[in-house]
Amino acid sequence: MNGPHDLGGFHGFGPVAPEKDEPIFHAEWEKRALGVTLSCGAFGAWTIDESRHARESLQPAVYLSASYYEIWTRALETLLKRHGFLTQAELDAGHSLEHGREPKRVLKAEMVASVLAKGGPCDRPVDGPPRFAVGEKVRTRNFNPETHTRLPRYARAKTGTVEAVQGSYVFPDDNAHGKGENPQWVYTVVFDGPEIWGEGADPSLTVSIDAWESYLERV
């Protein structure tokens, strides 16, 4: 979807200013926000793609004024309400008011290390070979869905070159909305500066994205 999260190529937001010796957490509450988000994700009620869509669906004024982990917690509230684990009244009250949905799994302290080490692999087999080959010219689709997509807005309707075939993976555009994993081939596609930013862009610059097969068309 198009939203405040999709900032590539936008003017007016100022330069990116990396923080020197940036700490992993800027406040103690951020540690808890990460822990609670991972613990709730272990419930098995939603996918990582649905959680990403919940974050990008926040109102622009909220998203742009929130810190990184505040975005996580606000999206988590949406997911917990959507899947019946709590109500808005309970959020307002700050404590449980009724017995909500039981999670499929509960992440306990002794399980954390092994669960994090395992990760969440999303590579899946598909029927048929890749449609595109390394070195082939391709063009990204020009679409503006209201639903989740991993094709950034700045890279739509752009012509680039396939640099690598990465394998086949869960298709997030469907998986975010409960339509199944529907895996596709994923390609690394490289664009030059002028193709992305237009006239006057540095021709020595390149931008690479990983694109699912249905994002691409032959040139």
C-alpha positions in Angstrom: 0.0 0.0 0.0 1.0 3.6 -0.3 1.5 5.2 3.1 3.9 7.1 5.4 6.2 4.1 5.7 7.1 4.3 2.0 9.4 7.3 1.9 11.9 6.3 -0.8 12.6 9.3 -3.0 10.5 11.8 -1.0 11.5 15.4 -0.5 11.0 17.4 2.7 11.9 14.9 5.4 15.5 16.0 5.8 18.7 14.0 5.5 19.3 10.6 7.0 21.5 11.3 10.0 22.9 8.0 11.5 23.5 8.2 15.2 27.1 7.6 16.1 27.6 4.7 18.5 23.8 4.3 18.6 22.6 2.0 21.4 20.4 -1.0 20.7 17.7 0.5 22.9 17.2 4.2 23.7 15.0 3.5 26.7 14.1 0.7 29.0 10.5 0.5 27.7 11.8 -0.3 24.2 13.2 -3.6 25.5 9.8 -4.5 26.8 8.1 -3.4 23.6 10.3 -5.8 21.6 9.8 -8.6 24.1 6.0 -8.2 24.2 5.8 -8.0 20.4 7.8 -11.2 19.9 5.9 -13.0 22.7 2.5 -12.1 21.1 3.8 -13.1 17.7 4.5 -16.5 19.1 0.7 -16.9 19.7 0.5 -18.1 16.1 -2.5 -15.9 15.3 -1.0 -13.7 12.6 1.9 -13.7 10.2 4.9 -11.4 9.9 3.3 -10.0 6.8 0.1 -9.1 8.6 2.1 -7.5 11.4 3.9 -5.3 8.8 0.6 -4.3 7.2 -0.7 -3.3 10.7 2.3 -1.0 11.1 2.0 0.6 7.7 -1.7 1.1 8.2 -1.3 3.5 11.1 -2.6 7.0 10.3 0.2 9.2 8.7 0.1 11.7 11.6 0.6 8.9 14.1 3.2 7.0 12.1 5.4 10.0 11.3 5.3 11.3 14.9 6.0 7.9 16.5 9.3 6.4 17.4 10.3 3.0 16.0 9.1 0.9 18.9 6.0 3.0 19.4 5.0 2.0 15.9 5.5 -1.6 16.9 3.3 -1.3 20.0 0.5 0.6 18.3 0.4 -2.0 15.6 0.4 -4.7 18.2 -2.7 -3.2 19.8 -4.4 -3.5 16.4 -3.5 -7.1 16.0 -4.5 -8.1 19.6 -7.9 -6.5 19.2 -8.4 -7.9 15.7 -7.7 -11.5 16.8 -9.7 -11.3 20.0 -7.0 -11.3 22.7 -8.1 -8.0 24.2 -10.6 -5.2 23.7 -10.3 -1.4 23.4 -12.0 -1.1 26.8 -9.1 -3.2 28.4 -6.5 -1.0 26.7 -8.2 2.1 28.1 -8.5 0.5 31.6 -4.9 -0.9 31.5 -5.9 -4.3 32.7 -8.0 -7.4 31.8 -11.8 -7.1 32.0 -12.8 -10.4 30.5 -11.5 -13.7 29.4 -10.2 -13.3 25.9 -9.0 -15.7 23.2 -6.5 -18.4 24.3 -3.2 -18.4 22.3 -2.1 -21.5 20.4 1.4 -21.2 22.0 2.9 -19.3 24.9 6.6 -18.2 24.6 8.2 -19.0 28.0 11.6 -17.7 29.1 13.4 -20.9 28.7 12.2 -21.2 25.1 13.4 -17.7 23.9 16.9 -18.6 22.8 15.9 -21.6 20.7 12.9 -19.8 19.2 15.0 -16.8 18.1 17.8 -19.1 16.8 15.3 -21.0 14.7 13.9 -17.8 13.2 11.0 -17.8 10.7 12.2 -19.2 7.4 9.9 -18.2 4.5 11.5 -20.0 1.6 9.1 -22.4 0.0 9.1 -24.6 -3.1 7.2 -23.6 -6.2 6.1 -25.5 -9.3 8.0 -24.5 -12.4 11.3 -22.7 -13.2 11.9 -18.9 -12.8 10.3 -16.8 -15.5 13.3 -14.4 -15.7 17.0 -14.9 -16.0 20.1 -13.1 -14.7 21.0 -10.3 -17.1 17.4 -9.9 -18.4 15.8 -6.5 -18.7 12.5 -6.2 -16.7 10.0 -3.5 -15.8 8.2 -3.3 -12.5 4.4 -3.0 -12.5 2.7 0.3 -12.0 0.1 -0.3 -9.3 -1.1 1.3 -6.1 -2.9 -1.3 -4.0 -4.6 -0.4 -0.8 -3.5 -3.8 0.5 0.0 -4.8 1.5 2.9 -5.0 -1.0 6.6 -5.2 -0.8 7.2 -3.3 -4.0 8.2 0.2 -3.0 6.4 3.1 -4.6 9.7 4.7 -5.9 10.5 1.5 -7.8 7.2 1.1 -9.7 7.0 1.4 -13.5 10.9 1.3 -13.6 13.2 -0.6 -15.9 16.1 -2.6 -14.5 18.2 -5.7 -14.8 17.9 -9.0 -13.1 21.1 -9.4 -11.0 20.2 -12.6 -9.2 17.5 -15.2 -8.7 17.2 -15.6 -5.0 14.9 -18.5 -4.7 11.2 -18.9 -4.0 9.5 -17.4 -1.0 6.1 -16.7 0.6 4.2 -14.0 -1.3 3.6 -11.3 1.3 0.9 -9.4 -0.6 -1.4 -12.4 -0.2 0.0 -13.7 3.1 -0.7 -10.4 4.9 -4.4 -10.8 4.2 -5.0 -14.5 5.0 -5.0 -15.6 1.4 -2.3 -18.2 1.8 1.5 -18.3 1.3 1.3 -18.6 -2.5 5.1 -18.6 -2.9 6.8 -17.1 -5.9 10.3 -16.7 -7.3 12.2 -13.6 -6.0 14.7 -11.7 -8.0 17.3 -9.0 -7.2 16.7 -6.2 -9.7 19.1 -3.3 -10.2 18.1 0.2 -11.4 20.4 3.1 -12.3 20.1 6.5 -10.6 18.4 8.3 -13.5 15.8 5.6 -13.9 14.8 6.0 -10.2 15.3 9.8 -9.7 15.0 11.1 -13.2 17.0 13.8 -15.0 20.1 15.1 -13.1 20.5 12.0 -11.0 24.0 10.6 -10.6 24.4 7.9 -13.3 27.0 6.1 -11.2 24.4 5.3 -8.5 22.4 2.2 -8.5 19.4 0.9 -6.4 18.7 -2.8 -5.9 15.4 -4.3 -4.7 14.2 -7.8 -4.2 11.1 -8.3 -6.3 8.6 -11.1 -6.4 7.9 -12.5 -9.8 4.4 -11.0 -10.2 5.9 -7.5 -9.7 7.8 -7.9 -12.9 7.1 -7.7 -16.7 9.4 -8.4 -19.6 10.8 -5.5 -21.5 
